[in-house]
């Protein structure tokens, strides 16, 4: 497709209007100064091990759910091996 000089200027003008014009109209998240949110209070104080757990537990409590129990060593090894290799672990790997 051939463009003459006038249509190129029009295309560039429209491009600049939509791209650059919208840059100034919006507050982009990447240009915002990061702020540390307040850590939410939870009912089950024994479960959170770090501040991020408080955010997860807050959502669970809002939906009337409980966190799952911690998995044992054998289950964790099986999950990791399946994720990394796609195969079940050998008995030696589980031990």
Backbone as a printed PyTorch tensor [residue, N CA C, xyz], in Angstrom:
tensor([[[  0.8460,  -1.1640,   0.0000],
         [  0.0000,   0.0000,   0.0000],
         [  0.8960,   1.2320,   0.0000]],

        [[  0.5750,   2.1750,  -0.8400],
         [  1.3920,   3.3800,  -0.9600],
         [  0.7460,   4.5300,  -0.2110]],

        [[  1.5680,   5.2570,   0.5040],
         [  1.1080,   6.4380,   1.2260],
         [  1.7740,   7.6590,   0.6210]],

        [[  1.0110,   8.6950,   0.4930],
         [  1.6370,   9.9320,   0.0720],
         [  2.0770,  10.6970,   1.3200]],

        [[  2.7190,  11.8070,   1.1350],
         [  3.2900,  12.5800,   2.2370],
         [  2.2120,  13.0140,   3.2320]],

        [[  1.0790,  13.4350,   2.7360],
         [  0.0060,  13.9360,   3.5990],
         [ -0.5710,  12.8130,   4.4750]],

        [[ -0.7480,  11.6260,   3.9260],
         [ -1.3220,  10.5330,   4.7090],
         [ -0.3360,  10.0420,   5.7810]],

        [[  0.9650,  10.1280,   5.5040],
         [  1.9690,   9.7530,   6.5170],
         [  1.9080,  10.7060,   7.7030]],

        [[  1.7820,  11.9750,   7.4290],
         [  1.6970,  12.9600,   8.5140],
         [  0.4240,  12.7320,   9.3210]],

        [[ -0.6780,  12.4220,   8.6360],
         [ -1.9350,  12.1630,   9.3290],
         [ -1.8150,  10.9300,  10.2210]],

        [[ -1.2040,   9.8710,   9.7090],
         [ -1.0370,   8.6460,  10.5000],
         [ -0.1490,   8.8990,  11.7080]],

        [[  0.9480,   9.6140,  11.5090],
         [  1.8390,   9.9190,  12.6280],
         [  1.1510,  10.8130,  13.6490]],

        [[  0.3500,  11.7660,  13.1790],
         [ -0.3750,  12.6380,  14.0880],
         [ -1.3860,  11.8740,  14.9210]],

        [[ -2.1180,  10.9610,  14.2810],
         [ -3.0780,  10.1460,  15.0170],
         [ -2.3720,   9.2370,  16.0230]],

        [[ -1.2680,   8.6650,  15.6030],
         [ -0.4820,   7.8090,  16.4950],
         [ -0.0040,   8.5940,  17.7090]],

        [[  0.5360,   9.7720,  17.4840],
         [  1.0290,  10.6050,  18.5860],
         [ -0.1160,  11.0220,  19.4970]],

        [[ -1.2740,  11.3170,  18.9290],
         [ -2.4180,  11.7270,  19.7420],
         [ -2.8770,  10.5980,  20.6490]],

        [[ -3.0260,   9.3980,  20.1040],
         [ -3.5460,   8.2870,  20.8970],
         [ -2.5160,   7.7600,  21.8910]],

        [[ -1.2610,   7.7040,  21.4880],
         [ -0.2460,   7.1610,  22.3830],
         [  0.2070,   8.2070,  23.3920]],

        [[  0.7200,   9.2850,  22.9390],
         [  1.2670,  10.3040,  23.8460],
         [  0.1770,  11.0690,  24.5770]],

        [[ -0.9200,  11.3330,  23.9070],
         [ -1.9990,  12.0640,  24.5500],
         [ -2.5960,  11.2850,  25.7030]],

        [[ -2.7330,   9.9830,  25.5310],
         [ -3.3060,   9.1900,  26.6100],
         [ -2.3100,   8.9860,  27.7440]],

        [[ -1.0300,   9.1490,  27.4710],
         [ -0.0190,   9.0080,  28.5300],
         [ -0.2110,  10.0690,  29.6010]],

        [[ -0.5650,  11.2650,  29.1850],
         [ -0.7050,  12.3530,  30.1380],
         [ -2.0810,  12.3500,  30.8010]],

        [[ -3.0510,  11.7230,  30.1530],
         [ -4.3990,  11.7190,  30.6980],
         [ -4.5680,  10.6810,  31.8010]],

        [[ -3.7500,   9.6240,  31.7830],
         [ -3.8900,   8.5510,  32.7570],
         [ -2.7420,   8.5820,  33.7520]],

        [[ -2.9980,   8.0070,  34.9060],
         [ -1.9310,   7.8280,  35.8850],
         [ -1.4780,   6.3760,  35.7800]],

        [[ -0.3900,   6.1500,  35.1040],
         [  0.1080,   4.8020,  34.8810],
         [  0.6620,   4.2400,  36.1770]],

        [[  0.4110,   2.9590,  36.4270],
         [  0.8680,   2.3200,  37.6580],
         [  2.3910,   2.3300,  37.7460]],

        [[  3.0620,   2.2810,  36.6110],
         [  4.5240,   2.2060,  36.6240],
         [  5.1770,   3.5160,  37.0370]],

        [[  4.4140,   4.6130,  36.9960],
         [  4.9640,   5.9010,  37.3980],
         [  4.5230,   6.3060,  38.8010]],

        [[  3.7640,   5.4570,  39.4720],
         [  3.3010,   5.7570,  40.8200],
         [  4.3790,   5.3710,  41.8370]],

        [[  4.5110,   6.1600,  42.8680],
         [  5.4480,   5.8430,  43.9340],
         [  4.8840,   4.6780,  44.7400]],

        [[  5.6720,   3.6220,  44.9160],
         [  5.1610,   2.4790,  45.6740],
         [  4.9160,   2.8530,  47.1350]],

        [[  3.8280,   2.3700,  47.6620],
         [  3.5180,   2.5730,  49.0720],
         [  3.2980,   1.2100,  49.7120]],

        [[  3.7140,   1.0840,  50.9370],
         [  3.5570,  -0.1780,  51.6480],
         [  2.1610,  -0.2250,  52.2650]],

        [[  1.3420,  -1.2140,  51.8790],
         [ -0.0050,  -1.2830,  52.4350],
         [  0.0270,  -1.7450,  53.8940]],

        [[ -1.0170,  -1.4150,  54.6120],
         [ -1.1160,  -1.8820,  55.9900],
         [ -1.3970,  -3.3730,  55.9930]],

        [[ -0.7740,  -4.0730,  56.9140],
         [ -0.9740,  -5.5160,  57.0150],
         [ -2.3210,  -5.7490,  57.6860]],

        [[ -3.2140,  -6.5030,  57.0380],
         [ -4.5460,  -6.6950,  57.5990],
         [ -4.5170,  -7.5790,  58.8540]],

        [[ -5.4610,  -7.3180,  59.7420],
         [ -5.6090,  -8.1490,  60.9310],
         [ -6.4040,  -9.3920,  60.5670]],

        [[ -6.0140, -10.5180,  61.1410],
         [ -6.6830, -11.7890,  60.8720],
         [ -7.1500, -12.4020,  62.1820]],

        [[ -8.1170, -13.2930,  62.0820],
         [ -8.6270, -13.9580,  63.2800],
         [ -7.6830, -15.0650,  63.7420]],

        [[ -7.1660, -15.8430,  62.8050],
         [ -6.2740, -16.9560,  63.1280],
         [ -4.8440, -16.4300,  63.1650]],

        [[ -4.3920, -16.0080,  64.3180],
         [ -3.0710, -15.3800,  64.4450],
         [ -1.9260, -16.3800,  64.3430]],

        [[ -2.1850, -17.6770,  64.5080],
         [ -1.1030, -18.6590,  64.5110],
         [ -0.6820, -19.0990,  63.1110]],

        [[ -1.5460, -18.9290,  62.0980],
         [ -1.2280, -19.4460,  60.7630],
         [ -0.2250, -18.6030,  59.9840]],

        [[ -0.3250, -17.2860,  59.9580],
         [  0.6040, -16.5020,  59.1250],
         [  2.0520, -16.6440,  59.5970]],

        [[  2.9310, -16.9190,  58.6320],
         [  4.3630, -17.0170,  58.9330],
         [  5.1250, -15.7840,  58.4660]],

        [[  4.5250, -15.0250,  57.5400],
         [  5.1100, -13.7670,  57.0800],
         [  3.9650, -12.8130,  56.7420]],

        [[  4.2490, -11.5390,  56.5290],
         [  3.1670, -10.5600,  56.2900],
         [  2.2900, -10.8710,  55.0820]],

        [[  2.8250, -11.5200,  54.0680],
         [  2.0260, -11.8360,  52.8800],
         [  0.9230, -12.8300,  53.2360]],

        [[  1.2120, -13.7240,  54.1740],
         [  0.2030, -14.6910,  54.5930],
         [ -1.0310, -14.0090,  55.1680]],

        [[ -0.8640, -12.8560,  55.7850],
         [ -2.0160, -12.1230,  56.3230],
         [ -2.9800, -11.7200,  55.2110]],

        [[ -2.4540, -11.3190,  54.0580],
         [ -3.3150, -10.9350,  52.9310],
         [ -4.0710, -12.1620,  52.4000]],

        [[ -3.3830, -13.2900,  52.3050],
         [ -4.0170, -14.5150,  51.8230],
         [ -5.0920, -14.9660,  52.8060]],

        [[ -4.7570, -14.9660,  54.0930],
         [ -5.7030, -15.4170,  55.1010],
         [ -6.9140, -14.4890,  55.2040]],

        [[ -6.7220, -13.2140,  54.9640],
         [ -7.8470, -12.2790,  54.9730],
         [ -8.8660, -12.6560,  53.9080]],

        [[ -8.4080, -12.9700,  52.7090],
         [ -9.3260, -13.3710,  51.6310],
         [-10.0080, -14.6980,  51.9670]],

        [[ -9.2520, -15.6340,  52.5570],
         [ -9.8510, -16.9070,  52.9400],
         [-10.9370, -16.6970,  53.9930]],

        [[-10.6570, -15.8550,  54.9730],
         [-11.6390, -15.5950,  56.0240],
         [-12.8730, -14.8830,  55.4810]],

        [[-12.7160, -14.0170,  54.4940],
         [-13.8660, -13.3420,  53.8900],
         [-14.7920, -14.3420,  53.2050]],

        [[-14.2160, -15.4250,  52.6880],
         [-15.0030, -16.4470,  51.9910],
         [-15.3440, -17.6260,  52.9000]],

        [[-15.1020, -17.4620,  54.1970],
         [-15.3740, -18.5050,  55.1980],
         [-14.6460, -19.8060,  54.8780]],

        [[-13.3960, -19.6980,  54.4500],
         [-12.5640, -20.8590,  54.1550],
         [-11.4300, -20.9410,  55.1710]],

        [[-10.8750, -22.1170,  55.3100],
         [ -9.7380, -22.3370,  56.1950],
         [ -8.5320, -22.7420,  55.3530]],

        [[ -7.3190, -22.3480,  55.7610],
         [ -6.1400, -22.7850,  55.0190],
         [ -5.9280, -24.2920,  55.1780]],

        [[ -5.3500, -24.9040,  54.1640],
         [ -5.0710, -26.3380,  54.2080],
         [ -3.9270, -26.6090,  55.1770]],

        [[ -3.8880, -27.8290,  55.6840],
         [ -2.8020, -28.2140,  56.5820],
         [ -1.5090, -28.3200,  55.7860]],

        [[ -0.3920, -28.1420,  56.4690],
         [  0.9150, -28.2500,  55.8080],
         [  1.1440, -29.6840,  55.3420]],

        [[  1.7220, -29.8290,  54.1660],
         [  1.9920, -31.1490,  53.6140],
         [  3.2400, -31.7440,  54.2650]],

        [[  3.2720, -33.0760,  54.3270],
         [  4.4540, -33.7390,  54.8890],
         [  5.5760, -33.7760,  53.8560]],

        [[  6.7480, -34.2180,  54.2900],
         [  7.9450, -34.2010,  53.4390],
         [  7.7550, -35.0420,  52.1800]],

        [[  7.1450, -36.2220,  52.3190],
         [  6.9550, -37.1230,  51.1810],
         [  6.0790, -36.4630,  50.1120]],

        [[  5.0030, -35.8210,  50.5350],
         [  4.0940, -35.1550,  49.5930],
         [  4.7810, -33.9930,  48.8920]],

        [[  5.5710, -33.2250,  49.6230],
         [  6.2840, -32.1040,  49.0060],
         [  7.2860, -32.5830,  47.9610]],

        [[  7.9950, -33.6860,  48.2620],
         [  8.9550, -34.2340,  47.2890],
         [  8.2230, -34.7270,  46.0490]],

        [[  7.0870, -35.3910,  46.2270],
         [  6.3090, -35.8650,  45.0710],
         [  5.8350, -34.6920,  44.2130]],

        [[  5.3260, -33.6510,  44.8420],
         [  4.8480, -32.4800,  44.0830],
         [  5.9840, -31.8230,  43.3080]],

        [[  7.1180, -31.6330,  43.9710],
         [  8.2590, -30.9780,  43.3070],
         [  8.7610, -31.8180,  42.1430]],

        [[  8.8560, -33.1410,  42.3340],
         [  9.3510, -34.0070,  41.2570],
         [  8.3910, -34.0190,  40.0760]],

        [[  7.1020, -34.1140,  40.3450],
         [  6.1210, -34.0660,  39.2490],
         [  6.1980, -32.7300,  38.5070]],

        [[  6.3370, -31.6270,  39.2380],
         [  6.4120, -30.3110,  38.5910],
         [  7.6660, -30.1620,  37.7410]],

        [[  8.7930, -30.6550,  38.2390],
         [ 10.0590, -30.4470,  37.5340],
         [ 10.2890, -31.4430,  36.4100]],

        [[  9.9030, -32.7080,  36.6070],
         [ 10.2100, -33.7290,  35.6040],
         [  8.9790, -34.2820,  34.9050]],

        [[  7.8110, -34.1620,  35.5370],
         [  6.6060, -34.7560,  34.9720],
         [  6.4940, -36.2320,  35.2780]],

        [[  7.4110, -36.7550,  36.0590],
         [  7.4320, -38.1780,  36.4110],
         [  7.3630, -38.3200,  37.9240]],

        [[  6.8620, -39.4680,  38.3950],
         [  6.8630, -39.6640,  39.8460],
         [  8.2800, -39.8940,  40.3510]],

        [[  8.5440, -39.5870,  41.6130],
         [  9.8940, -39.7780,  42.1490],
         [ 10.1800, -41.2590,  42.3890]],

        [[ 11.4420, -41.5750,  42.3480],
         [ 11.8410, -42.9510,  42.6720],
         [ 11.7800, -43.1120,  44.1960]],

        [[ 11.7210, -44.3410,  44.6770],
         [ 11.6910, -44.5560,  46.1260],
         [ 12.9280, -43.9730,  46.8180]],

        [[ 14.0850, -43.9550,  46.1490],
         [ 15.2880, -43.3860,  46.7420],
         [ 15.1650, -41.8580,  46.9130]],

        [[ 14.4860, -41.2170,  45.9730],
         [ 14.3100, -39.7660,  46.0720],
         [ 13.3710, -39.3980,  47.2170]],

        [[ 12.3900, -40.2390,  47.4690],
         [ 11.4400, -39.9640,  48.5380],
         [ 12.0970, -40.1360,  49.8990]],

        [[ 12.9940, -41.0720,  49.9950],
         [ 13.6980, -41.3140,  51.2860],
         [ 14.6300, -40.1920,  51.4920]]])
